[in-house]
Amino acid sequence: MECSPIDRKDRDVESVCDDEHKIKANVCADKLWFVGRRSRKYPENEPELEKHCKQTANLIACVKDYTDVCGKETHKQLANVMLFTVKQIDKNYCTKSTKKQELMSFSACGNQIRDQSNKCMDQFMVELGKSNAFETRMKVPHACCAFHELKACIMSSARKARMCSEKSMDNYEKYITSMAGNTLSLMCTDYEEDSDKCQHLPHLPKGAKYSKAPSVIDGFGRILD
């Protein structure tokens, strides 16, 4: 599915906020995320990085065009935080030579463990979906703790991979943290990565009826409902 901004002529709410545009926005959002089956491979050289950076701007516009018109206030706020974070990170990694080298230092590592990290992401999306089915006051804590598990799962895979040096893993972990940093700061102040509170949360529900979240931005948005 092509991810491009919504046609400005197609701006009435009913037409912009239909299922087709929602699916398109979700795909764009998932392509912006640092991991997942819809995510992009990391750029390993300058030409790939240039293409990646140009694509990022279009993906941000694709998501923002939808959420600005169709999102509930809480969804819109969260989307704006997530997109602002991606935009700022993109600006750093696309324009500063030291950050470019930092990104490309872990790209081969991140791409080598793509299959494993996608499985980590699949499990995260299941946990996010279950969190949405939980009682309201426990939704955010479970979502925050699920993210910490996602990050740990990815880094565990990296430690076993041939292409992942200590330096590349350090840079990769820094990138993951920065990509989610503002969102976690907004939602997860009481359930930070180094807290033991996650160990004391009630267990999430079990069963086939609890499906995984349809997308990153939709899953996080429902947490705040």
Helices and strands as residue ranges (DSSP letters): H 13-16, H 19-32, H 46-70, H 73-95, H 97-112, H 114-132, H 136-159, H 166-187, G 197-200, H 216-223
